[in-house]
C-alpha cells in the first residue's frame, strides 16, 4: 500500500470512500509520522493522539452507516491560534499560560462538523507576529527542506510555520492557518505547499485569538490547490457570532479548480518588481505569465501605484490594532499571572514576562502611533493610504479577472539569518500585505525550485469574494508547473 501520509486530502478521502483503508489506519499512520518527526521539526506544540483515535473510530462508523461528511475521517493539524474545546490554546505565548478553552472556534467547529479530526495544535509565531516562526514560546519550527547539501536549519516561514512544516513533511493531510500580512502564503511558498487567504469575512474569526482584527483571516494550508479548495469549502460560511463575517453563500470551490481560464484576463503589476529581487524570482514570474498564456488567458500590464506604501501602512495599522487587542492579557481573568506589590505591578510583571520581544516591540509601536500626539500623523494617514491601495485594486479589476505576482522575494532562509534585523524580516511580507489591506483573496502555490532545490511560489490575487477565479487560475498554473519536489525525510 502507498504510504498513507503521502496522500493528498482528495486521494485520502477517495481511498476511505472506496474502503481501501480506514480513518483509523490513516490516523495511526500520521500519529507514527509525528512521533518520528516532531522532535526534529517542532511543528506540533500539543499532540492529541487519543482524541484523534476516538474520532477516527467514530468516522469509520459514520462512513459504514452511509452518513459520511465531506471531510469524514481526515486527520488535520490546527494552528495554535484557533480555540479548541478542552485542548490547550496559547497562541504560542507565555502570557496565556496553559489556557484551555471551554468552547470551539467556528472554523474548527465547521471542520469537525464535516468529519475532520484533529491530530494536535501546530506551532506558530507568538500571537501570529513574525515571518520565520522564531518568536514562539515553544521554540522555532524547522522546515523539512534543506538548502542543497547543507545541514543548516531553515525557516518554514511565519506565522503559520507549524502548519506549513507539518503539511510539507506529511504530518497531516492539511492544516488551518491564519493570514494577517502573508502568514498563510509566505509559509506555503517556502515549503512547497498551497495556501489561500480568502476574502476578509469569508471565514469567521470567532474563537481565533486576535492579532489585527481588520486584517486577520483564516484559511488552509494544503498539498494541492484542490485540497485547499476542499478545506476552504468547510472552513467558510456566515457566522452571526462574528460581526465581520459576510452573509453570503459559499460557492463550490472544488468545482472552480476544473474551470478553464481561456478568455480570462490576468493583470501583471509593474510595481511588484522590487530592487534586489533575485533573478530566479523574476524568471519564475515570467514563466508563470507564459503558463497563463498557454492556458488561454490574456496578460495585461497594470499599475498598483500605491504598492510601495503598503508595507509601512501595514506596520502602522497592524501594531495599532495589536496593541488594542493584546491589552486584555493582564493576568487577571485567565492565562499566566506574575505577582506584584499592587495591581499595576501585577499587570506590568505579567505582561513583561508573558510577552516575547517581538510582541512587545509591536505593542510599543502600536501604542505610539495611537497616542494623542501622533494619531493623525501616523494611524489616520495610514488608514487613508490603505483606502488608496484598495482603490488601486478596484480600478485594476475593472479590466482584469485576476492578478499574478511572485509570492515571496526569496526562497526560505536559515533560522537566525534575519532575526536580528526586524526591518529585513518585515520585508518578507512585501508581496503579500496588499491583499490583507484590501481584504482580497490571495493564493500561493509552488511552481519551481531555486538553485539550492528550495521551493519558489507564485501568488494569484482575486476580486473580493471571487475565490473561484483564484482557484481556476491557480489550478491551471499548478497543472503547467507540475511541481513534484518533496523534501528528503532526513529525520526518519
FITOR-286760 format. One line per field, with one value per residue (C-alpha): residue number from 1; residue in one letter; x, y, z. Coordinates in steps of 0.1 Angstrom, whole numbers, plus 2048, in hexadecimal, padded with zeros to 3 digits. Layout:
<torkols>
num (NUM	...);
residu (a	...);
c1 (X	...);
c2 (Y	...);
c3 (Z	...);
</torkols>
This chain:
<torkols>
num (1	2	3	4	5	6	7	8	9	10	11	12	13	14	15	16	17	18	19	20	21	22	23	24	25	26	27	28	29	30	31	32	33	34	35	36	37	38	39	40	41	42	43	44	45	46	47	48	49	50	51	52	53	54	55	56	57	58	59	60	61	62	63	64	65	66	67	68	69	70	71	72	73	74	75	76	77	78	79	80	81	82	83	84	85	86	87	88	89	90	91	92	93	94	95	96	97	98	99	100	101	102	103	104	105	106	107	108	109	110	111	112	113	114	115	116	117	118	119	120	121	122	123	124	125	126	127	128	129	130	131	132	133	134	135	136	137	138	139	140	141	142	143	144	145	146	147	148	149	150	151	152	153	154	155	156	157	158	159	160	161	162	163	164	165	166	167	168	169	170	171	172	173	174	175	176	177	178	179	180	181	182	183	184	185	186	187	188	189	190	191	192	193	194	195	196	197	198	199	200	201	202	203	204	205	206	207	208	209	210	211	212	213	214	215	216	217	218	219	220	221	222	223	224	225	226	227	228	229	230	231	232	233	234	235	236	237	238	239	240	241	242	243	244	245	246	247	248	249	250	251	252	253	254	255	256	257	258	259	260	261	262	263	264	265	266	267	268	269	270	271	272	273	274	275	276	277	278	279	280	281	282	283	284	285	286	287	288	289	290	291	292	293	294	295	296	297	298	299	300	301	302	303	304	305	306	307	308	309	310	311	312	313	314	315	316	317	318	319	320	321	322	323	324	325	326	327	328	329	330	331	332	333	334	335	336	337	338	339	340	341	342	343	344	345	346	347	348	349	350	351	352	353	354	355	356	357	358	359	360	361	362	363	364	365	366	367	368	369	370	371	372	373	374	375	376	377	378	379	380	381	382	383	384	385	386	387	388	389	390	391	392	393	394	395	396	397	398	399	400	401	402	403	404	405	406	407	408	409	410	411	412	413	414	415	416	417	418	419	420	421	422	423	424	425	426	427	428	429	430	431	432	433	434	435	436	437	438	439	440	441	442	443	444	445	446	447	448	449	450	451	452	453	454	455	456	457	458	459	460	461	462	463	464	465	466	467	468	469	470	471	472	473	474	475	476	477	478	479	480	481	482	483	484	485	486	487	488	489	490	491	492);
residu (x	x	x	x	x	x	x	x	x	x	x	x	x	x	x	x	x	x	x	x	x	x	x	x	x	x	x	x	x	x	x	x	x	x	x	x	x	x	x	x	x	x	x	x	x	x	x	x	x	x	x	x	x	x	x	x	x	x	x	x	x	x	x	x	x	x	x	x	x	x	x	x	x	x	x	x	x	x	x	x	x	x	x	x	x	x	x	x	x	x	x	x	x	x	x	x	x	x	x	x	x	x	x	x	x	x	x	x	x	x	x	x	x	x	x	x	x	x	x	x	x	x	x	x	x	x	x	x	x	x	x	x	x	x	x	x	x	x	x	x	x	x	x	x	x	x	x	x	x	x	x	x	x	x	x	x	x	x	x	x	x	x	x	x	x	x	x	x	x	x	x	x	x	x	x	x	x	x	x	x	x	x	x	x	x	x	x	x	x	x	x	x	x	x	x	x	x	x	x	x	x	x	x	x	x	x	x	x	x	x	x	x	x	x	x	x	x	x	x	x	x	x	x	x	x	x	x	x	x	x	x	x	x	x	x	x	x	x	x	x	x	x	x	x	x	x	x	x	x	x	x	x	x	x	x	x	x	x	x	x	x	x	x	x	x	x	x	x	x	x	x	x	x	x	x	x	x	x	x	x	x	x	x	x	x	x	x	x	x	x	x	x	x	x	x	x	x	x	x	x	x	x	x	x	x	x	x	x	x	x	x	x	x	x	x	x	x	x	x	x	x	x	x	x	x	x	x	x	x	x	x	x	x	x	x	x	x	x	x	x	x	x	x	x	x	x	x	x	x	x	x	x	x	x	x	x	x	x	x	x	x	x	x	x	x	x	x	x	x	x	x	x	x	x	x	x	x	x	x	x	x	x	x	x	x	x	x	x	x	x	x	x	x	x	x	x	x	x	x	x	x	x	x	x	x	x	x	x	x	x	x	x	x	x	x	x	x	x	x	x	x	x	x	x	x	x	x	x	x	x	x	x	x	x	x	x	x	x	x	x	x	x	x	x	x	x	x	x	x	x	x	x	x	x	x	x	x	x	x	x	x	x	x	x	x	x	x	x	x	x	x	x	x	x	x	x	x	x	x	x	x	x	x	x	x	x	x	x	x	x	x	x);
c1 (800	80B	819	7F8	808	813	7F0	7DF	7BF	7AA	7BB	7B7	792	78E	7A2	78C	76C	778	781	7A6	7AE	79D	79F	7AE	7CA	7D0	7D0	7E9	800	800	805	823	831	82D	83F	85D	85F	853	872	885	86B	859	83A	821	820	803	7FB	7D9	7DE	7C3	7A9	7B3	7AF	78D	781	78F	77A	75B	763	766	745	734	742	737	714	713	715	738	73E	753	773	769	787	7A1	7BD	7C6	7DE	7D0	7E4	7E7	7D4	7B3	7A1	79A	783	795	7B7	7D1	7D2	7ED	7F5	818	81B	825	80B	7EF	7FF	7EC	7CB	7B3	794	771	765	76E	777	75E	777	781	75D	755	771	767	743	74D	760	784	798	7B5	7D8	7E3	7EB	806	822	822	832	825	803	80A	824	842	84D	864	853	870	85B	848	84A	84F	86D	872	862	87A	872	874	887	8AD	8C2	8D6	8ED	8EE	8E1	8D7	8B4	89D	87E	85D	851	839	823	813	834	828	80B	822	83D	823	812	833	841	821	818	7F4	7DD	7D9	7D9	7C7	7DB	7D5	7E2	7E5	800	80B	80C	7FB	80A	82E	832	821	839	857	84C	83E	81A	7FB	7EB	7CD	7C3	79F	78B	78A	769	767	771	766	780	76C	781	7A2	7BA	7BB	7DA	7CD	7A7	7A3	7BE	7BC	7AC	7AC	7B5	7C4	7E7	7E5	7F9	7E6	7CF	7B2	7B9	7BA	798	789	795	789	767	763	774	760	73C	729	72B	714	72D	746	73A	753	747	737	713	71A	717	736	73D	749	76E	778	765	776	797	78B	781	794	7A5	7A2	796	79F	7B5	7D1	7E2	807	810	831	834	83C	85E	873	898	8AD	894	8A7	8A7	897	878	875	87B	860	847	84E	849	828	81D	826	813	7F4	7F7	7FA	7DA	7C7	7C9	7D1	7EC	7E8	802	7F1	7FC	7F6	807	804	814	835	822	812	82D	830	80A	807	821	80D	7EA	7F2	806	7EC	7D1	7E7	7EE	7C9	7C1	7DD	7D3	7BC	7D9	7DF	7E1	7BF	7A5	7B9	7DB	7FC	7FF	81E	81B	823	81F	800	7E8	7FD	81C	809	7FF	822	833	81B	81E	844	84A	82D	832	851	868	857	834	841	850	82F	81B	832	830	80A	807	81E	80A	7E9	7F5	7E6	803	808	7E6	7E0	803	806	7E6	7CD	7E5	7EB	7C6	7C3	7DF	7CE	7B0	7C5	7D4	7B2	7A7	7C5	7B8	794	7A0	7B6	79A	784	799	7A9	79B	7B9	7DC	7FC	81B	838	82E	84F	86E	884	885	886	8A3	8B5	8A9	8BC	8C5	8AD	8A1	8B9	8AB	886	884	894	87B	85D	868	85D	839	83F	82A	80F	804	7F1	7D6	7D0	7CE	7B4	7A2	7A8	7AD	7D0	7DF	803	80D	82E	83B	861	880	89E	8C2	8C4	8A5	88E	86A	860	83C	824	807	7E5	7CF	7AA	78D	77B	765	773	787	77A	78F	7AD	7A8	7A3	7C3	7D7	7CD	7D7	7F9	7FD	7F6	80F	82A	826	839	843	860	85E	876	88C	881	8A3	892	885);
c2 (800	823	836	844	864	86E	86F	88F	897	890	86E	865	86D	858	83B	83A	83C	81F	80C	809	813	820	841	82E	821	843	853	83A	840	866	860	84A	864	880	86B	867	88A	8A3	8A1	8AE	8C6	8D3	8D8	8CC	8DC	8C5	8A3	893	86E	860	879	873	84D	851	869	852	835	84A	855	831	828	846	83D	819	826	83B	85C	868	88D	89F	89C	87B	86C	885	88C	8B1	8C7	8E6	906	90F	930	91D	916	8F1	8E5	8D2	8D5	8EF	90E	928	93A	92D	949	947	960	947	92D	90C	91B	900	90D	900	908	901	91B	91D	912	8F2	8EB	8ED	8D5	8BC	8BF	8B3	895	8A1	897	8A9	89A	8B7	8DC	8EB	902	926	948	957	967	962	97D	972	966	94A	937	941	955	937	930	90C	912	916	8FE	8EE	8EA	8C6	8D5	8DA	8F1	8DB	8C4	8DB	8D1	8F4	8F6	90A	91E	911	935	945	94A	929	917	8F8	8F4	8F7	8E0	8C5	8C5	8C5	8A9	893	897	89F	8A0	8C5	8E0	8FF	91F	945	962	986	991	972	957	93D	945	94B	92A	917	926	91D	8F8	8EE	8EE	900	91B	932	951	955	976	988	97C	95B	947	94F	95E	953	93E	948	95B	97E	990	9AC	9A9	9BB	9A6	983	968	942	92A	908	8FC	8DC	8C7	8D1	8ED	8D4	8CA	8EF	8F3	8D5	8E2	906	8F8	8EC	908	924	92F	94B	94D	964	963	977	999	99A	978	97D	971	961	93E	928	91F	8FD	904	8E1	8E3	905	8F2	8E0	901	90B	92D	932	955	962	981	980	99F	9A2	9C0	9D1	9DD	9BA	9BB	9C6	9CF	9B2	997	978	970	94E	95F	975	957	943	960	962	93C	93F	959	941	925	93B	945	921	919	933	951	975	987	9AC	9C3	9D6	9F0	9EE	A0F	A10	9EE	9FE	A0C	9EA	9DD	9FD	A00	9DC	9E1	9FE	9EF	9CC	9D6	9F0	9D6	9BD	9D6	9D9	9B4	9A9	9C1	9A6	990	99E	97F	985	970	953	949	94F	966	974	981	9A5	9BD	9CD	9CB	9DF	9CB	9AA	9B8	9C3	9A3	98C	99E	9A3	97E	970	983	97C	997	999	99C	9B6	9C9	9C9	9D3	9F1	9FB	9F8	A0C	A27	A2C	A2D	A46	A69	A7A	A62	A53	A6B	A6A	A44	A30	A46	A4C	A26	A20	A39	A28	A07	A14	A1F	9FC	9EC	A04	9FB	9D7	9E1	9F5	9D8	9BF	9D3	9C5	9A5	985	97D	989	975	97D	96C	95E	968	97C	95D	939	92E	93A	92B	92F	94C	95C	979	978	993	9AC	9B2	9C7	9AC	993	9AA	9AC	988	994	9AC	999	98D	9AA	9BC	9A1	9A4	9CA	9C7	9A9	994	96F	964	941	936	916	905	909	902	8FC	913	909	8FA	8E5	8FB	902	923	92E	943	957	95C	979	97B	993	993	974	966	949	934	947	945	91F	91C	92F	91E	8FC	904	910	8F2	8DB	8ED	8EE	8C9	8D0	8AE	8B6	8A9	8AD	88F	880	886	881	85E);
c3 (800	7F9	817	824	831	80E	800	7F7	80A	7EB	7E6	80B	80B	7EB	7FA	819	804	7F0	810	806	829	848	85B	878	861	852	875	883	865	86D	893	88B	873	88D	8A7	890	882	89C	8B2	894	884	8A3	88E	8A9	8CC	8D7	8CA	8CF	8C4	8DB	8D0	8AB	8AF	8BF	8A4	889	897	896	873	867	877	867	845	849	851	832	846	83C	83B	820	835	847	858	84B	864	866	87A	88B	88F	8B4	8AD	8AA	8CB	8CE	8E9	905	8F3	8FE	8E8	8EF	8CE	8D6	8F0	915	91E	919	92F	92B	920	917	905	90E	8EB	8C7	8AC	890	876	889	892	86D	864	880	875	853	861	865	883	896	89A	8B0	8B2	89B	8A4	898	89E	8BF	8B9	894	895	880	85D	868	885	89C	8B5	8C3	8E9	8DF	8C9	8A3	88A	872	84D	840	822	821	80B	7F4	808	826	848	852	861	84B	854	848	848	860	872	867	866	879	861	842	850	85B	839	826	83B	838	85D	854	835	839	853	85F	85D	860	84A	857	83F	82D	848	833	811	81B	82E	812	7F9	80F	813	7F1	7FE	7F4	80A	804	817	80E	80C	82D	83E	82A	849	86C	884	8A2	8BA	8A8	8BF	8B0	8A3	88C	889	868	857	866	851	855	838	831	828	813	7FB	7DB	7CE	7CE	7F2	7FD	7EB	7FD	81F	819	80F	833	845	834	83C	84C	872	885	8A3	88D	883	866	858	836	832	810	801	7FF	7DA	7CF	7D1	7C7	7A7	79F	79E	77E	76C	74D	74E	729	722	745	748	761	76E	774	78A	782	7A6	7B2	7A2	7C0	7C4	7CC	7C2	7B9	793	799	7A8	789	773	785	782	75C	75A	76C	753	736	747	74A	726	71B	72F	71A	731	725	738	73F	750	76D	786	7AB	7B2	7D7	7DC	7E9	807	810	827	83C	83D	849	864	872	870	87C	89B	8A4	8A3	8B5	8D2	8D7	8D4	8EB	906	913	91E	941	957	967	956	945	93A	94D	96B	97B	99E	9A7	9C4	9B6	998	980	988	982	95F	958	964	952	931	934	93A	925	904	8EF	8E0	8BE	8CD	8E6	8C8	8B5	8D4	8D9	8B4	8B5	8D5	8C7	8A6	8B9	8D3	8D3	8C4	8A7	89F	882	875	874	87A	868	84B	848	846	82A	817	81D	80B	7ED	7EC	7EB	7D0	7BB	7BB	7B4	796	78A	78D	775	759	767	777	78D	795	793	7A8	7BA	7DC	7EE	7E6	7ED	7F5	81A	82F	84C	870	880	85E	861	885	891	877	87B	85B	846	855	84D	828	825	823	807	7ED	804	81B	7FF	7FD	823	822	806	814	7F5	7EF	7E8	7E2	7E1	7CE	7C9	7A5	7A4	7B9	7BB	7B5	7D8	7D3	7E8	7DE	7CE	7CC	7B6	7C4	7B5	7C2	7BA	7BE	7DF	7E3	7C2	7D0	7B3	79A	7B1	7B3	78D	785	7A0	795	771	77D	793	776	760	77B	784	7A4	7B3	7C9	7ED	80A	812	833	844	867	860);
</torkols>
